[in-house]
Amino acid sequence: MFDPFISLSYLTWLGRLHLLVFCIILPVGAVISARQLEHNPLPPRERFYVSVLIQHSVFITLSILVVIVEEIGGWNLPANPVSAILVSFLFLAVMLAIGIPQWRRNVIERDRKVYLFMPAGTHEKTLWACISVAAGVGEEITYRVVMWNLLTTVIGPDQIYTAVIASIFFAFGHYVQGWKSILAIFVFALGFHWLVWFTGSILPAIVIHTVYDFTAGMMYRRFGDRYAGSADIMTA
């Protein structure tokens, strides 16, 4: 019979800390932050971006330490680069086909939180680019490699089951984007797990994730200026 406490004992203390942070602390924190943003003034974008970069830096460091301590492997280049590129391109196209109408709708409906995802000027766009890279690298390593391996150790070798659980935690870690985005993020997360499995490498997922996040910021800014007159008025 499955005993989670016995299974957790197979992990190092750092592995257990990783699951605590990304399966409990981060999702709960994301829900709290989302509710605070709904009822309080939004922070300046630059300050928000810096805080996000610091957060990603901490999380990436933790995940890399777990990779070293838990001896997690799987750092291969795609076995078939041509098919990996083609499939990654199609996957990105599907994500954008789903994401762009939703971004446009969020702006038209005046979802005030999207103000934070609308970088303006060279400095903010540079910070947004850094966030996109940090998220692409950090979140793919954290959820598609580290968490997936840790959950496999804890609950068993069923790859689909562990991918679903990791995707749920990934989605709720993005709760600040709102309920409308949670389902899409969950589906995207499952897609990233499949992409890693299909290509045999984490690299395509990192690249696609980075490009998608950067595109989101640029498109949100464009839609904000087009439909809100000025994206900056959306803080009201």
C-alpha positions in Angstrom: 0.0 0.0 0.0 1.2 3.5 -0.8 2.6 5.3 2.2 3.6 8.9 1.3 5.7 9.3 4.5 7.8 6.2 3.7 8.1 7.3 0.0 9.2 10.8 1.0 12.0 9.2 3.1 13.6 8.1 -0.2 14.3 11.7 -0.9 17.0 13.9 0.6 15.9 16.8 2.8 16.5 19.1 -0.2 14.2 17.1 -2.3 11.5 17.2 0.3 12.0 21.0 0.6 11.6 21.3 -3.1 8.2 19.6 -3.0 7.2 21.7 0.0 8.0 24.9 -1.8 6.6 24.1 -5.2 3.6 21.9 -4.2 2.4 23.9 -1.2 4.1 27.2 -0.5 4.2 28.6 -4.0 0.6 27.7 -5.0 -0.8 29.1 -1.7 1.4 32.2 -2.1 0.1 32.7 -5.6 -3.5 32.5 -4.5 -2.8 35.1 -1.7 -1.0 37.4 -4.1 -3.8 37.2 -6.6 -6.4 38.2 -4.0 -4.2 41.1 -2.8 -3.8 42.4 -6.3 -7.6 42.4 -6.7 -8.2 44.6 -3.7 -5.0 46.7 -3.4 -3.2 49.2 -5.7 -1.0 47.4 -8.3 2.8 47.8 -7.6 5.0 49.7 -10.1 5.9 47.4 -13.0 9.6 47.8 -12.6 9.5 46.9 -8.9 7.3 44.0 -9.7 9.6 42.7 -12.4 12.7 42.9 -10.2 10.8 41.0 -7.4 9.8 38.3 -10.0 13.4 38.0 -11.2 14.7 37.6 -7.6 12.0 34.9 -7.0 13.0 33.0 -10.1 16.7 33.2 -9.2 16.0 31.6 -5.8 13.8 28.9 -7.4 16.3 28.1 -10.1 19.1 27.8 -7.5 17.0 25.5 -5.4 16.1 23.3 -8.4 19.7 23.1 -9.5 20.8 22.1 -6.0 18.2 19.3 -6.0 19.4 18.1 -9.4 22.9 17.8 -8.0 22.0 16.3 -4.6 19.4 13.9 -6.0 21.6 13.1 -9.0 18.8 13.8 -11.5 19.9 13.1 -15.1 18.3 13.5 -18.4 20.2 16.5 -19.8 20.3 15.3 -23.4 20.1 17.2 -26.7 17.1 16.1 -28.9 17.7 12.7 -30.4 16.2 13.9 -33.7 16.8 17.7 -34.0 14.8 18.1 -37.1 11.6 16.5 -35.7 12.2 18.4 -32.4 12.3 21.7 -34.2 9.2 21.0 -36.3 7.1 19.7 -33.4 8.3 22.6 -31.2 7.2 25.1 -33.8 3.8 23.5 -34.1 3.4 23.4 -30.4 4.3 27.1 -30.1 1.8 27.9 -32.9 -1.0 26.1 -31.0 -0.1 27.9 -27.8 -0.2 31.3 -29.5 -3.4 30.5 -31.3 -5.0 29.9 -27.8 -3.1 32.6 -26.0 -3.4 35.6 -28.3 -7.3 35.8 -28.3 -7.3 35.4 -24.5 -4.8 38.2 -24.0 -6.9 40.4 -26.3 -10.0 39.5 -24.4 -8.4 40.2 -21.0 -7.4 43.7 -22.2 -10.9 44.5 -23.6 -12.5 43.3 -20.4 -10.2 45.6 -18.5 -8.6 42.9 -16.3 -6.5 45.2 -14.2 -3.8 42.6 -13.4 -2.7 42.4 -17.0 -1.2 45.9 -16.5 1.7 44.1 -14.9 2.3 42.1 -18.0 2.6 45.1 -20.3 6.2 46.2 -20.3 6.7 49.8 -21.6 10.0 51.3 -22.8 13.4 49.7 -23.3 14.1 49.2 -19.6 10.9 47.4 -18.8 11.0 45.3 -21.9 14.6 44.3 -21.1 13.5 43.2 -17.7 10.5 41.3 -19.2 12.9 39.5 -21.6 15.0 38.5 -18.6 11.9 37.3 -16.8 10.9 35.3 -19.9 14.3 33.6 -20.0 14.3 32.9 -16.2 10.8 31.5 -16.4 11.6 29.4 -19.4 14.7 27.9 -17.9 13.6 27.8 -14.3 10.1 26.5 -14.6 10.9 23.8 -17.1 13.8 22.5 -15.0 11.7 22.8 -11.8 8.5 21.2 -13.1 9.3 19.1 -16.1 12.6 17.7 -14.7 13.0 18.0 -10.9 9.4 17.8 -9.7 8.6 15.1 -12.2 11.5 13.0 -11.0 10.7 13.6 -7.3 7.1 12.7 -7.7 8.0 9.6 -9.6 10.1 8.6 -6.6 7.4 9.3 -4.2 4.2 8.0 -5.9 5.5 5.6 -8.4 6.7 5.3 -12.1 3.4 6.1 -13.8 4.6 8.9 -16.1 1.2 10.2 -17.0 0.0 10.4 -13.5 3.0 12.3 -12.3 2.8 14.6 -15.3 -0.8 15.5 -14.4 0.1 16.2 -10.8 3.1 18.3 -11.7 0.9 20.2 -14.2 -1.7 20.9 -11.5 0.9 22.5 -9.2 2.4 24.4 -12.2 -1.0 25.8 -13.1 -1.8 26.9 -9.5 1.6 28.5 -9.2 0.3 30.9 -11.9 -2.9 31.7 -10.1 -2.1 35.4 -10.2 -3.1 35.3 -13.9 -6.6 34.4 -12.9 -9.0 31.4 -13.1 -9.5 31.9 -16.8 -5.9 31.2 -17.4 -5.5 28.2 -15.0 -7.0 25.6 -17.4 -5.0 26.8 -20.4 -1.8 26.8 -18.3 -2.6 23.2 -17.1 -3.1 22.0 -20.7 0.1 23.8 -21.8 2.0 22.2 -18.9 0.9 18.7 -20.0 2.0 19.7 -23.5 5.4 20.6 -22.2 5.7 17.2 -20.5 4.8 15.5 -23.7 7.3 17.7 -25.6 10.1 16.7 -23.3 9.1 13.0 -23.6 8.8 13.2 -27.4 12.1 15.1 -28.1 14.0 13.4 -25.3 15.3 16.8 -24.1 14.3 19.7 -21.9 15.9 22.2 -24.3 12.9 22.6 -26.8 10.5 23.1 -23.9 12.8 25.8 -22.5 13.0 27.6 -25.8 9.3 27.5 -26.5 8.4 28.5 -23.0 10.7 31.5 -23.2 9.4 32.7 -26.6 5.8 32.3 -25.5 6.3 34.4 -22.3 8.2 37.1 -24.1 5.5 37.2 -26.8 2.8 37.5 -24.2 4.3 40.7 -22.8 4.7 42.3 -26.2 1.2 41.4 -27.3 -0.3 42.6 -24.0 1.4 45.9 -24.5 0.2 46.1 -28.0 -3.4 45.3 -27.1 -3.3 47.6 -24.2 -2.3 50.6 -26.3 -4.8 49.6 -29.0 -8.0 48.8 -27.0 -7.4 50.8 -23.8 -6.1 53.9 -25.4 -3.1 53.7 -23.1 -2.1 50.5 -21.3 -1.2 52.5 -18.2 -4.8 53.5 -17.5 -5.7 49.9 -16.7 -4.5 50.3 -13.1 -7.8 52.0 -12.3 
